[in-house]
């Protein structure tokens, strides 16, 4: 049975929803230009905790929503899904609890049913910004040669089987993708947990794909190391496991585990995407976010990620929401040594 949202919200909340609706409509209109058209959605909500004081209450809930995308030229596109925590403030009206305010964690979450910021809406009215979005979606983001020098450009070693050489490991990008799909909105208790865990999730995927942990020293802040094992007494994941800038430092400068494309990214399943939201590649420790490329076909390129938890979020969504962004496409080498 369909119910009007105003039946469950205060007038203040209804007013807020009205403002969000126009922002979301602008976002959907822009995404539609790049084939990102949503057809239907279903949601499940689980209650984590609730606190009641008289006629007011607070509740923390987890929303998991799956949205079906329309096909593009007869080609089915993967469903998009996200899981996000909401903090609700409620007031009692008669025998009914009404939502008065709603916030989410993390506060800067990017999911398709949350409205874009006022700054982003303003950017979309600028023809030069729309041209930039169009160029990045259609042609990719060119490599920054200072950030990703020629020494990191290469190709996968063509080993089809695990190497027999001592200290060598075969990396299975299919296993990286499988793990990303299995755990995109879950917590694997084998590892120490983290709240801001986008890079932690990427590292878990790489570990499942065959990357060995590196215990070169006992210093978890050293980028010579790469570990996170809740079953040992290490007690703390390394910076290189949980921070995207340190992960690149480990995997590029200390242990050759990634390679990059000569020009714009050529995405493949199992790649690790390193994002700089404002596009400033000159700052120290520039990377803000990590996600895992899970699907590439003629309909587009898709990623799984944590913080917020999302499955098959599209490349076009990342770019349209952050027009100035820069992204580095790190390909895991097929055979690595440690």
N, C-alpha and C positions, 0 to 999 in steps of 0.2 A: 504494500500500500504506500502510495506517495504521500508525504507529509511536507508542509511548508516549513522552511527553516525557521521562520519567525515564530513558530510554535515552541521552539526550543531555545530561543535567544532573547535577551533583553533588547530594548530599542537601541541602546548604544551599540550592541553587537550587530544588530541588523544594519545599522548605518555603516559600520565598518565593512560588513560583507558587501554592501552595495558598492563601496569604493574599490574593494578588492576585485569585484567582478569586472569592472571596466579595465583594470590593469591586466587581469588574466586574459580577457578577450583580445587585448592588444598583443599579448605574448602568443596566444594560439594563432592569431592571424599571421604573425611573422613566421612562426614555425611551419605553418601550412605552405609557405612559399618554397620550403625545402622538403616537402613531402611528409612532414611530421604532422599527421592528422590523426587525432584520437577518436575512436568510435564508441567505446563503452568502457565502463569502469566498475569495479567491485571492491569493497573495503571490509576489513575486519578490524575490530578495536578490542584491545585487552587492557584491563585496568591494573595498574601497578600499585597505586596506593591512593587513599582518599582521606581527607581530614574535614570534619564537620564541626562548625561552631555556630550554634543557633541557626539563623537563616542564611548563613553563608557557608561555602565549602570550597575546597581546592581538590583537584584530582590530577594525577599524572597517568596518562594513557599512552599506549603504543598503537599507532595506526599503521596497518599494512594494506596498501592499495595496489591493485593490478589494473593497468589500463591497456586495452586492446588498440593497436594501431590499425588504420586502414591500409589495405594493400596498395602497392605502387606499381602501376602497369602490370597488374596481375600477379605481382610477386608479394607473397606474404611477408610482413615485417614482424619482428619479435615483439612480444608483449613487453611493455615497460612496467616496472614495479618499484615501489619504494617502501621503506619502513622508517617511521619518524616518531619521536616522542613529543607529545603535547603536554603543556601545563595549562589546565583549565581553571578559571575562577567562576564559581556559580553562585547564584542567589535563588532563594526560594520564593516562589510566587504561588500562594495557595498550597496546593499539594504537589506542585510541579517545580522541578529544579531547572533554571534557565542558565545558559552560558552567557556570562557577562564579558569575559575576556579570554583570549586564547593566545598562547605563545608556544614556541617550539624550540627543541634542542637538536643540533646546534642552532644558535640564533641566526646565523647567516646561511641556513640550509637552502640549497637549490633543488627543489623538486617541482614537477610540472603543475601541481595544484596549489602552490604557494605563489602569491603575487610578486612580480618583479619590483625592484626598488624604484623610487621616483627618479633616481639618477639614470637607471637603465632605460626607463620609459622616455626620458628626455633625450637620451642618446639615439634612440630609435627614430626620432623625428629629424635627425641630421642626415642628409643624403650621403655625406662622406662616410659616416659610420655604417650606413646600410651597404655602401659599396665595399667597405672593409670586411663586413660580415660575409657578404657574397663571395668575395675573393678567397677568404680563409676556408669557407665551406667547399667551394668548388675546386680550389687549387691547392689548399693546404697552407701551412705556416712554414715559410722558408727557414732553413737552419741558420742559427746564429753562430758564425764561425769562431767567435771569441768564447762563447759559452760551450759550444760543441766543436772543438778543433778537428782538423783533418785526421789527426791521429786516432780519433774515436770512430771514424767512418770505416766500415768494413763489411764483412759478410759472414754468414754462419759457416762454421766448419761443417763439412758435409758428411759427418759421421752418422750412419744410420743405426748403429748399435752402440751400446755402452763401450767406452774405450777400455782396453785391457791395460793401458799404461797406469803405473802406480800414481796415485794422486790425481786421477782424471775422472770426471763424471759426465754422464750423458744427461742432457736436459730435455725433457719432454714438454713442449709447449701445450700439447693437448691436455696434459695433467694440470697445467697452470689454469687453463680455462675451466676444466671440470671442477676444480676446487673453488674457483671464483663463483661458479653457479651454485655449488653446494652450500657455501658459507656466506653468500652476499648479505644476508640479514641474520646471521647467527654468530655465536661465540664459541670458538674451539678452545676448550679448557686445557688442552695440552700446552697452550701458550699463556704467558702472563698477559692479562687484559690491560687495555688502555682506553681512555675516554675519547681522545682525538686519535682515531686508529686507522686513518686511511693508508698510511705507509705500513703500519703493522699488518694490515690485511694484504697489501701487495707483497710484503716479505713472506707471509704465510703461503701465498700462492706460488712464489718462486721456490720456497722450500719443498712444497709438494711436487713441483715440477722437476726437482732433482738438485737444486742448489744445496751443497753441504754447508752446515754451520761452520764458522771460522773462529777457532779459539787460539789466536796467536799470542794474546797477552791476557791478563786478568782484568784489564781496564775496560769497563763497558763504554767509556766515552771515546775510546780510540777507534778510528775508522779502519784499523787493521783487523778488527773483529766484527763478527756478524752472528749473533745468537739471540735466542729467546726460547727458553725451555722451562716450563713451569714444573717439570718433574725433577729438575736438578736443583742444586743449591746455588746456582748462579745469582738468583734473587732479583735480577734486573735485566731487561732487554738492552742490547747495545743501542747507542744513538743511531748507528747505521741500520738497525732493524726498524726503528720507529720514527725516524726523521728522514724526509725525502732528500734533503741536501746531503746528509751523511751517507745515505744509501748509494747515491751516485758517486760520492767520494770513494767509498769502499769498492764499488763494482767497476769503476773506471780507472781510478788512480792507483789503487793498491792490489786489485785482483781483477783481471780482465774478463768480466762476465757479460758485459753489454757491448753492442755495437749500434751505430746510428747510420741513417741514410745520408747520401751526399747532398741532396737538396731538401725538398719537402718530404714529410713522413710518408712512407708506404706501409700502411697499417697491416698487421697480421695478428691472428688470434694468439694470445699469450704474451703480446707486447705489454710493456709497462709505460703508461703515459705520465709524464711529469709536467704539471701545469703551473704557469705563472699568471695569475688572474689579471694583473694590471699591465702585463707585457714588458715590464722593466727588467731586462736581462743584465743590467749593469750593476745591480745592487749585490751586496754580499748575501750568500745563502738565498738565492732568489725564488726557489720553488716553494709553492704553497700547498700542493695537493698531488696525490697519486691515485690513479685508477688503472684497472686491468682491462685490456682490449679482449673482448670475449667473442665478437662476431664481426665478420667483414663479408659483405656481399654487395650485389649491385644496388641494393636498396639503401646502403649506408654502412657506417662504422659504429659499433656499439661497445659499451663498457660496463663493467660491474665495479662497485666501489663501496667503501664504508665512510661514514661521517659526512653526509648522511648516507644510510644504507640504500643503495639503488641497484637495480638489475636492468641491464641493456638500456642505459641512458645513451642517447644518440650524440654523436660528435656535433651535429648541427645545434643541439640544445646547449652544449657547453659554449659554443662560439657565440650564439645569439644572446645568451645571458651575460657573457663577458666578452664584448667585441674586441677589446684591446689585448686579449690573452696571447700568450706564447705557449707552445707545447713542444716537448721533446719526446720523440718516440724511441724508447729504448728496447731494442730487440735482444732477448736473451740468446747468447751463443749456444749452439747445439752441444758443444763439448767444451768444458771448462776445466781448469786446473786450480788447485789450491795449495 
